[in-house]
Amino acid sequence: MTDAQNLPAAGPTTVSQDMLAATLAALMPLGGGFLILWGYAWLDIFGAIVGAALAGGWAFWWRNKHRTFFPKDLRGGSVGGVAVLVALFGLFFFLAL
């Protein structure tokens, strides 16, 4: 028996779930990049390292909270919260310049 036979069958997804997953896939790297740039703008290379650690911690927290990075029952509120957080990261980055 191969590993592919052990995997559960993926159920169909709706268009709204696909759009939420695509939005999340765009926002998470953008937010991580803002964290790294924000750290670099404030503390030079040490800040970039701290920003990368924070971005990794954020991704780790998200994965542990939802049990997977892209859950099947992704809600608009979760993606909206990420969007607000990324907007704040971007605002803080541009204020730090």
N, C-alpha and C positions, 0 to 999 in steps of 0.2 A: 504494500500500500504506500503510495507516495504522499508527500505533504499536501499536494493540491487536493487529494481526495479527503483529507482530514478537515479541511477548512469548511465552515458553514457556507451555505449558498447565500450570496448577497441578494437581498430583496430589492425590488424596484424603488427608486427614489423619485420624489416629485421635483418639479422644476424649481420650486421655491427652496427646497433643501439644497439643490445643486447651486443655486445662486448664493445662498448663505455660506456654503462651503467655499465657493470661489471668492466671496468677499473676505472671509476669514483668512484664506490663503494669501490674499493680497495685503491684508492689514497687519498680520503678525510679523512678517519680515520688515515691513515699513516701520512698525513700532520699535522693533529691535534695532533697526538702523538709527532711528531717532535717539534711542537711549545711548548708543555708542557715540554718536555725534555730539550729543549733549554733554556726555562725560569728557569727550575730547575738548570741547569748547571751554569747559570749566577748568579741567585739571590736566590737560595735555595727554600724554600717552597713558599715564596712570588712570586717568578718568575714562579713557577708552576701554581699558581692561576692566574697570569696575562696571562700565556700561554693558560690556559683553557678558559679564557675570550676571548682571541684573536681567538682561534679555534671556539668557539661558535659564535663569530661575523662573522667569515669567512663563516660558514655554514648558518647563517642568511642572509648574503649578497647574497650568491649563490642562496638560495631559493627565495629571493625577486626578484633577477634579472631574473630568469627563470620561476617564478610563481609556480614551483614545484621542488622537489629535483632532480627527474629524468625526464626531459622533453622528449616528444616523438621525437622532432626534434633536438636531441642532436648533436652538430657538433664536428668534430674532432679537430677544432681549440680551442674550449673551453676546451676539455679534454687535449689537448696538452699544453695549458696554465697552467692548474692545474698540469700537470706532471712537467713542468719546475719550477713552484712555489714550489712543494714538493721537487724537487731535490735541489733547493736553500736552503730550510729549512733543509734538511739533511746535506748539505755541511756546513751551518752555525753551526749546532749542533756539527758536528765532529770537526770543528775548535774551538768551544768553550771548548772542553774537554781539 
